[in-house]
Amino acid sequence: MVHDASGGEIEGAIVRAGGSTDFSGPDGTFVLHVRPGTHGVEALAEGYAPGGAWSHVPGQTVQILMLPEAVLVGRVVRAADGQPVAGARVVAKRGWPLAAVTDANGNFRVGQLRPGIFKPRVEADTYTGMAEAQVHVGIGETSSLVLVRVYPATSVRGKIVGPGGSSCEVGTVSLSERLTRRTAWGAVEADGEVAIRGLLPGTYEVGVHCEGYVSEDSYEAIVVGDAPIGGMTWRVKAGRAIRGKVVDAGGAAVLAETVSAQPVTASLRGTIPVSGPTGPDGSFSLAGLVPGSYELEVSPGPGRPQPPRRVVEVLADRDLEDVVIALPDGGVVQGRVIDSEGRPVARASMHLRGEQDGGQQECDDEGRFVLQGVAPGRYRATASIDFTPLKRPGQGPDELPGVWVEARLGSVTEVEIVVEGRGGRISGQVIDGSGGPIADAMLDWVREADIGGSAVSRMSVISPRQPTLSDGNGRFEISGLSPGFYTIRASRHDEPGEGRVEHVPVNGATVLTIPDTGEIGGSVRSVGGAVPEWVKVTAREADRRGWAEDEFFRTDGRFRLAGLAPGRYTVRAESGEAGAETTVTLLQGEVRRDIELVLAPR
């Protein structure tokens, strides 16, 4: 089912997973036909940011929450004369898949964004540029007009070519400028060509990747000037392959989720692992391998423990054929998870832990699970939700959650795990440093290990599968909680500032304050006074492990990092082979624009 933040159904959303597509109906429901296993389900709808959820098939009903879209608007102009640039492709930030094309007046609108921090940029055949500062856009918000100034640039075009002149279908070419360390890349497009756009003059190192093939040890560097470069050819080799089959202990085919080859030869470390699914007959083929030693790793899918890895040798003169990976024999542990009132606990994650891992599986909608191929032995069977173990009713602080089970070869062991009821709630309000309500704040929480015990300010707070948001008055309610005390965190999505409160009892109420954020800004220059064309600036706050970073292009050395919580920050600038560092103490809501960083060779 697809629904919005208020719980209302969304009709007409495009929902995809595992090669299957459907449209949500008037009641928000959809049906996808996929192979058994774990699937990421994606939903797209007009006026909303993309939504998604993981689901284990069969047995689970998928709930997808979609947030109102954040929208980035602005204008692209030539830096030289301020004239608008039509037809420029604008992305919300580096590497972002969603893009917009400017109209005749240089205006752009990038919609269907999740709330966050963005840095719109243009990388076109003849222009490059980016906004001077980052932009934060909240849930359902439209940014103020962002100005993007662009400068003359050029492009490199070519093809990735395999043996016999064959064209690469899925691949990338990356370029890295030697002195400034600027990077750019392009992917194989529909016509088989790779285009790397928005390049400034310089000498670029080349990296090539093509799925199913092996890259050369190195490629000739490209010297880029003012004119475009076309007709480049980057050759890749066929490499070797591993082919085989995954079977169970009886020799029957297993439909495993993936089989991967992990390089173990010292000279291959750093090589990208190759992986792929099995076919209905359990067969797999892993191509594009360099000769050497590999570990074969099988992910059999939910309900089966991962078998031991197997080391194989790929020779230079032939493919490795007829590899049989047999999953170990064992028993079956099955049952269900219910709460103290007998209600099933859907989507609880079951895990068997013993001298060896017995596997894990998410329960279906009825709280049921089946773990197969479990090696004989004694295991602790535990259930958790969002990585938080579910306790037994009346479990003491020093007792282990879950129950002991015995797995026997060729036998079925039935088990029922009873956990505390999850009918508790915590309500409250999120406010800013001035006491005003904060709407659409995201709430995360975790139950504290020591009830009423020591502070947990350093413990990790786990984000739930679907976020809880504060309403227009900053109020919220967290439901589905077991008895105990909780640490709760409130944050604006993708912004460093956060509010946190500890030791909140179930059925209690609390107020979380997100401190007013501040800003660190200033200028970067070299020892001789020259300003860098491009510079990256980071600010890291050690105590809270908070950080912010941004890159700045032709800003006369100016930089600005906004949205920072109070704290003591290490601020560092990097440009090519030079760097600079200083320490800045930032008070709540303080704006510092007087920081000067002088670059020195590293």
C-alpha positions in Angstrom: 0.0 0.0 0.0 1.2 3.5 -0.8 0.2 6.4 1.5 1.2 9.9 2.5 2.5 11.3 5.7 -1.0 11.8 7.1 -2.0 8.2 6.3 -4.1 9.0 3.3 -3.9 6.6 0.3 -2.1 7.7 -2.9 -3.7 6.6 -6.2 -1.7 6.3 -9.4 1.8 5.9 -8.0 4.1 3.9 -10.2 5.5 1.0 -8.0 8.4 -1.2 -9.2 10.4 -4.1 -7.8 12.2 -7.1 -9.3 11.3 -6.2 -12.9 7.6 -5.9 -12.2 5.5 -2.7 -12.3 2.1 -1.7 -11.1 0.0 1.4 -10.4 -1.5 1.9 -7.0 -5.3 1.9 -7.0 -7.8 4.3 -5.4 -7.1 2.6 -2.0 -3.3 2.8 -2.5 -2.9 -0.9 -3.0 -0.7 -2.6 -5.6 0.4 -6.1 -6.6 3.8 -7.0 -8.0 4.9 -10.5 -9.2 8.5 -11.2 -8.3 10.8 -14.1 -7.5 11.0 -15.1 -3.8 13.6 -13.2 -1.7 14.4 -9.7 -0.6 13.3 -6.9 -2.8 13.6 -3.1 -2.7 10.2 -1.6 -3.7 10.2 1.9 -5.2 7.2 4.2 -5.6 7.0 7.4 -7.7 4.0 9.8 -7.8 3.4 13.3 -9.0 4.0 15.9 -6.3 5.8 13.5 -4.0 9.4 12.5 -3.3 10.3 8.9 -4.2 9.3 6.4 -1.6 10.5 2.9 -0.9 10.7 0.0 1.4 12.3 -3.4 1.7 10.1 -6.5 1.6 10.7 -10.3 2.0 8.6 -12.3 -0.5 6.4 -14.1 0.1 4.3 -13.3 3.2 4.7 -9.5 3.8 2.5 -6.6 2.9 4.6 -3.6 1.9 3.7 -0.2 3.4 5.3 2.7 1.5 5.2 6.2 2.9 5.7 9.1 0.5 6.5 12.6 1.6 5.4 15.8 -0.3 8.2 16.8 -2.7 10.8 19.4 -2.0 11.3 21.6 -5.0 14.5 23.5 -6.1 14.0 26.5 -8.3 16.5 28.9 -9.8 18.1 30.5 -12.8 21.3 29.7 -14.8 23.2 32.7 -16.2 26.6 33.3 -17.9 29.0 34.6 -15.3 30.6 36.9 -17.9 27.5 39.0 -18.7 24.6 37.7 -16.7 22.7 36.5 -19.8 20.4 33.5 -19.3 21.4 30.1 -20.5 18.7 28.0 -22.2 18.8 24.2 -22.5 21.3 23.7 -19.6 21.0 20.5 -17.6 20.8 21.2 -13.9 21.2 18.6 -11.2 20.3 19.2 -7.5 23.8 18.1 -6.4 26.8 16.1 -7.6 25.8 12.6 -8.7 22.1 13.2 -8.3 19.9 11.3 -10.9 17.1 13.8 -11.0 17.7 16.8 -13.3 15.9 19.6 -15.1 16.6 21.6 -18.3 16.5 25.4 -18.3 13.9 27.2 -20.3 14.5 30.1 -22.7 14.9 32.5 -19.7 17.4 30.2 -18.0 14.9 29.1 -15.3 14.8 25.6 -13.9 12.7 23.6 -11.5 13.9 20.3 -10.0 11.0 18.5 -8.3 10.3 15.1 -6.6 13.2 15.7 -4.1 13.3 14.3 -0.6 14.0 17.1 1.9 17.7 17.8 2.3 20.6 20.0 1.5 21.3 20.6 -2.2 24.0 22.4 -4.3 22.6 22.8 -7.8 25.2 22.6 -10.5 25.5 22.6 -14.3 27.8 20.3 -16.3 27.1 20.9 -19.9 29.0 20.5 -23.2 30.0 24.1 -23.2 29.4 25.3 -19.6 30.1 24.4 -16.0 29.2 26.0 -12.7 27.4 25.7 -9.4 25.5 27.7 -6.9 27.7 29.7 -4.5 26.1 28.1 -1.4 24.1 25.1 -0.4 20.4 25.3 -0.1 18.2 23.5 2.5 14.7 22.6 1.3 12.2 21.0 3.7 9.3 18.6 3.3 6.8 20.1 0.8 8.8 23.3 0.5 10.0 25.2 -2.6 13.3 27.0 -2.4 13.9 30.6 -3.0 15.4 31.4 -6.4 18.9 30.0 -6.6 21.4 31.7 -9.0 23.8 29.4 -10.8 26.6 31.2 -12.7 28.3 29.2 -15.4 31.7 29.5 -17.1 33.0 28.3 -20.5 33.9 24.6 -20.4 34.3 21.7 -22.8 33.6 18.0 -23.1 35.3 14.6 -23.9 33.4 12.0 -25.8 34.3 8.4 -26.8 33.3 4.8 -26.6 34.3 1.8 -24.4 35.2 -0.9 -26.8 35.5 -4.6 -26.1 37.0 -7.5 -28.1 36.0 -7.5 -31.7 34.9 -3.9 -31.6 31.8 -4.7 -29.4 30.4 -1.7 -27.5 30.1 -1.7 -23.8 26.5 -1.6 -22.6 26.9 -0.7 -18.9 30.0 1.2 -17.9 31.6 4.5 -16.8 34.6 6.6 -17.6 36.0 8.8 -14.8 38.5 11.7 -15.2 40.6 13.1 -12.4 42.6 16.3 -12.9 46.2 15.8 -11.6 46.8 19.2 -9.9 43.4 20.3 -8.6 42.0 16.8 -8.0 38.8 17.8 -9.7 36.8 14.8 -10.8 34.2 14.2 -13.5 32.6 11.1 -15.0 30.1 9.9 -17.6 28.1 6.7 -18.1 27.4 4.8 -21.3 24.4 6.5 -23.0 21.7 5.0 -25.2 23.9 5.4 -28.3 26.8 3.6 -26.7 28.8 6.8 -26.3 30.2 8.2 -23.1 30.2 12.0 -22.6 32.1 13.7 -19.8 30.8 17.3 -19.7 31.7 20.5 -18.0 35.5 20.1 -18.1 38.0 22.8 -17.5 41.5 22.8 -19.0 43.9 20.4 -17.4 45.5 17.0 -17.6 43.2 14.2 -16.5 43.9 10.7 -15.4 41.4 8.2 -16.8 39.6 5.3 -15.1 37.4 2.9 -17.1 34.8 0.4 -15.9 32.6 -1.9 -18.1 30.3 -4.5 -16.6 31.4 -8.0 -17.5 34.8 -6.9 -18.9 38.3 -6.2 -17.5 39.9 -2.7 -17.8 43.5 -2.2 -18.9 46.1 -1.6 -16.2 46.2 2.1 -17.2 44.9 4.5 -19.8 46.6 7.4 -21.5 46.0 10.7 -19.7 43.9 13.3 -21.6 45.0 16.9 -22.0 41.9 19.1 -22.1 42.1 22.6 -23.6 39.3 24.9 -24.7 38.1 22.7 -27.6 35.9 19.6 -27.3 37.5 16.2 -27.7 35.7 13.5 -29.5 36.2 10.0 -31.0 38.1 8.6 -28.0 38.4 4.9 -27.6 38.9 3.1 -24.3 39.5 -0.6 -24.7 38.5 -3.3 -22.3 39.3 -7.0 -22.3 37.0 -10.0 -22.0 38.5 -11.4 -18.9 37.6 -14.8 -17.4 34.4 -16.2 -16.0 33.2 -18.5 -13.2 30.1 -20.6 -14.1 28.4 -23.1 -11.9 25.3 -24.0 -9.9 24.0 -23.6 -6.4 22.2 -26.8 -5.0 21.0 -28.0 -1.7 22.4 -31.0 0.2 20.2 -33.3 -1.9 21.4 -31.8 -5.2 18.3 -29.9 -6.0 18.6 -26.4 -7.5 18.5 -23.4 -5.2 17.2 -20.0 -6.3 19.8 -18.0 -4.4 19.7 -14.2 -4.2 23.3 -13.6 -5.3 26.6 -15.3 -5.9 29.6 -13.1 -5.7 33.4 -13.5 -6.4 35.5 -11.5 -3.9 39.2 -11.1 -4.9 41.7 -12.5 -2.3 44.9 -12.4 -4.3 47.0 -9.5 -3.0 47.4 -7.9 -6.4 43.7 -7.9 -7.0 42.7 -6.1 -3.7 40.7 -3.0 -4.5 39.2 -4.7 -7.6 35.4 -4.4 -7.7 33.7 -7.7 -6.7 31.6 -9.4 -9.4 28.1 -10.7 -8.4 24.9 -11.9 -9.9 21.7 -13.9 -9.2 21.1 -17.5 -9.9 18.7 -18.7 -12.5 15.6 -20.9 -11.8 17.9 -23.9 -12.2 20.4 -22.6 -9.7 23.0 -21.7 -12.4 25.2 -18.6 -12.2 27.8 -16.9 -14.4 30.3 -14.3 -13.1 32.2 -12.7 -16.0 34.9 -10.0 -16.4 37.4 -11.5 -13.9 41.1 -11.1 -13.8 43.1 -14.3 -13.2 43.7 -14.9 -9.5 42.1 -16.3 -6.4 38.5 -15.5 -5.4 36.2 -16.3 -2.6 32.8 -17.4 -3.7 30.1 -16.1 -1.4 26.4 -17.2 -1.6 23.5 -15.1 -0.3 20.9 -17.8 -0.2 18.1 -15.5 0.7 15.8 -15.1 3.8 15.5 -18.2 5.9 18.8 -19.8 5.1 22.1 -19.4 6.8 25.0 -18.2 4.7 27.2 -21.2 3.8 31.0 -21.1 4.3 32.9 -19.2 1.6 34.8 -21.2 -1.0 38.2 -20.2 -2.5 38.6 -20.9 -6.2 41.4 -20.1 -8.7 40.8 -18.4 -12.0 43.5 -19.3 -14.6 44.7 -17.0 -17.4 44.0 -19.4 -20.2 40.5 -20.7 -19.5 37.2 -20.0 -17.7 36.3 -21.9 -14.6 33.4 -24.1 -15.4 31.0 -26.5 -13.5 31.5 -25.1 -10.1 29.0 -26.7 -7.7 28.2 -24.9 -4.5 26.2 -27.1 -2.2 24.4 -25.6 0.7 25.0 -27.6 3.9 22.3 -29.9 5.2 20.6 -29.2 8.4 17.3 -28.9 10.2 14.3 -26.6 10.1 13.5 -24.1 12.9 10.1 -22.6 12.4 7.4 -20.9 14.5 6.0 -17.5 15.2 6.5 -14.3 17.3 3.6 -13.1 19.3 3.2 -10.4 22.0 2.0 -11.0 25.6 -1.6 -10.7 24.4 -1.2 -13.3 21.7 -1.1 -10.9 18.8 1.3 -11.6 15.9 4.4 -9.4 15.6 4.7 -8.7 11.9 8.1 -8.0 10.3 10.0 -8.9 13.4 13.5 -10.1 12.4 14.3 -13.6 13.7 17.9 -14.6 14.3 19.5 -17.8 15.4 22.9 -17.3 17.2 25.1 -20.1 18.4 28.6 -21.4 17.8 27.8 -20.6 14.2 25.2 -18.4 12.6 21.9 -20.2 12.1 20.4 -17.6 9.8 17.8 -14.9 10.0 14.5 -14.0 8.5 11.8 -11.4 8.8 8.4 -12.7 10.0 5.5 -12.4 7.7 2.3 -10.5 8.4 1.2 -13.3 10.8 4.5 -13.3 12.7 5.5 -16.6 11.2 9.0 -17.6 10.1 10.8 -20.6 8.7 14.6 -21.0 8.9 16.0 -23.8 6.7 19.3 -25.6 6.5 20.2 -24.8 10.1 23.3 -26.7 11.2 22.6 -29.1 14.2 23.3 -27.4 17.5 21.9 -25.1 20.3 20.9 -21.6 19.3 19.5 -18.5 21.0 16.4 -17.5 19.0 15.8 -13.7 19.3 13.4 -11.3 17.7 14.1 -7.6 17.0 12.5 -4.7 15.2 14.6 -1.9 13.7 17.7 -3.6 15.2 16.3 -3.3 18.7 15.9 -6.7 20.5 12.3 -7.5 21.7 12.3 -8.5 25.4 10.3 -11.3 27.0 7.5 -10.2 29.4 9.1 -9.7 32.8 12.7 -10.0 31.5 15.2 -8.6 33.9 17.9 -6.1 32.9 20.7 -8.8 33.1 18.7 -11.5 31.3 19.1 -12.4 27.6 16.1 -11.8 25.2 14.7 -14.8 23.3 14.7 -18.5 24.0 17.0 -21.5 23.5 16.2 -23.9 20.7 17.8 -27.1 19.5 18.3 -27.7 15.7 18.5 -31.3 14.6 19.6 -32.8 11.3 16.6 -33.6 9.1 14.1 -32.5 11.8 11.7 -29.6 12.3 11.9 -27.7 15.5 8.8 -25.6 16.4 9.3 -22.5 18.6 7.1 -19.7 19.8 8.6 -16.5 21.0 6.5 -14.3 23.3 7.6 -10.7 23.6 6.4 -7.7 25.5 3.4 -6.0 24.2 4.0 -3.0 22.0 1.0 -0.8 22.8 2.9 2.0 24.5 3.1 5.5 23.2 5.2 8.6 23.8 3.9 12.1 22.8 5.5 15.4 22.7 6.5 18.5 20.8 9.6 19.7 18.9 10.5 23.3 19.3 13.4 25.6 18.2 15.8 27.6 20.4 13.2 30.4 20.7 10.4 28.0 21.8 8.6 28.1 18.5 7.2 24.8 17.0 9.1 22.9 14.3 6.9 21.2 11.8 7.9 18.1 9.9 10.8 17.3 12.2 11.8 13.6 11.9 11.7 11.5 15.1 14.1 8.6 15.8 14.2 6.5 19.0 15.8 3.6 20.8 14.9 1.8 24.0 17.6 2.2 26.6 19.5 -0.9 27.8 19.6 0.1 31.4 16.2 1.2 32.5 16.6 4.4 34.5 20.4 3.8 34.4 23.4 5.7 33.1 23.3 8.3 30.4 23.0 7.1 26.9 24.1 10.2 25.0 26.7 8.3 23.0 24.4 5.3 22.0 23.3 5.0 18.5 19.7 6.1 17.8 18.1 3.9 15.1 16.0 5.4 12.4 12.7 3.4 12.0 11.7 2.0 8.6 9.1 4.7 8.1 9.7 8.1 9.8 7.4 9.7 12.4 7.0 13.5 11.7 5.9 16.3 13.9 2.7 18.1 12.7 2.2 21.8 12.0 2.4 22.6 15.7 5.5 20.6 16.2 3.6 17.8 18.0 4.2 14.1 17.6 3.2 10.7 18.9 5.3 7.6 18.7 3.4 4.4 19.0 4.1 0.6 19.0 6.5 0.8 22.0 7.4 -1.9 24.5 7.6 -1.0 28.2 10.8 0.8 29.2 12.7 4.1 28.9 13.7 5.6 25.6 16.1 8.0 24.0 14.4 10.2 21.4 16.0 12.3 18.7 14.4 15.0 16.6 16.1 16.5 13.5 15.4 18.4 10.3 16.2 15.9 7.5 19.8 16.1 6.4 20.6 19.1 8.6 23.3 18.8 11.3 21.3 20.3 14.2 19.3 17.9 16.3 17.5 17.7 19.7 17.8 14.7 22.0 16.2 13.7 25.2 16.9 10.7 27.4 15.1 8.4 29.9 11.6 9.1 28.5 9.1 6.5 30.0 6.5 4.8 27.9 3.2 6.6 28.0 5.1 9.8 29.0 5.4 13.1 27.3 8.4 15.2 26.4 9.7 18.3 24.7 12.7 18.2 22.3 14.5 21.4 21.4 16.5 21.6 18.2 19.0 24.5 18.9 19.1 27.3 16.5 21.9 26.5 14.0 24.7 28.8 13.1 27.1 29.4 10.2 30.9 29.3 9.6 32.2 31.3 6.7 35.1 33.3 5.5 37.8 33.2 2.9 40.5 30.9 1.6 43.7 32.1 -0.1 47.2 30.9 -0.8 50.4 32.1 1.0 51.0 34.5 -1.8 47.5 35.9 -1.6 46.0 34.2 -4.7 42.5 32.7 -4.4 41.9 29.1 -5.5 39.6 28.4 -8.4 38.1 25.4 -6.6 38.2 24.6 -2.9 36.6 22.0 -0.6 35.8 23.1 3.0 34.7 20.7 5.8 33.7 21.4 9.4 33.8 18.5 11.9 32.5 18.7 15.5 34.3 15.9 17.5 32.0 15.6 20.5 28.8 15.1 18.6 30.4 13.6 15.5 28.6 16.3 13.5 30.0 17.6 10.2 29.3 19.7 7.1 31.1 20.1 3.8 30.8 21.9 0.6 32.9 22.7 -2.5 33.2 26.2 -3.9 34.0 27.2 -7.5 35.2 30.7 -8.6 33.8 32.5 -5.5 37.0 34.6 -5.0 37.9 32.3 -2.1 34.6 32.9 -0.2 33.0 30.0 1.6 30.0 29.5 3.9 28.8 26.4 5.8 25.3 26.9 7.3 23.0 24.8 9.5 25.6 24.0 12.1 24.8 23.1 15.7 26.7 24.7 18.6 30.1 23.1 19.2 33.8 23.2 18.6 34.7 22.6 15.0 37.8 21.7 13.1 37.5 23.6 9.8 39.7 22.4 6.9 40.1 23.7 3.3 41.6 21.6 0.5 42.6 22.7 -3.0 44.8 20.4 -5.1 48.0 19.7 -3.2 47.5 22.4 -0.6 45.5 22.6 2.6 44.7 24.7 5.7 43.1 24.0 9.1 41.8 25.9 12.1 39.5 25.5 15.1 36.3 27.4 15.5 33.9 27.5 18.5 30.4 28.2 17.4 27.6 29.3 19.8 23.9 28.6 19.4 22.7 30.6 16.4 26.0 32.3 15.9 27.1 33.5 12.5 30.9 33.6 11.9 32.1 35.0 8.6 35.5 36.1 9.7 37.4 32.8 9.3 40.6 33.1 7.1 42.3 30.0 5.9 45.7 30.2 4.2 46.6 27.2 2.0 50.0 25.6 2.4 51.5 22.6 0.5 50.7 19.3 2.2 
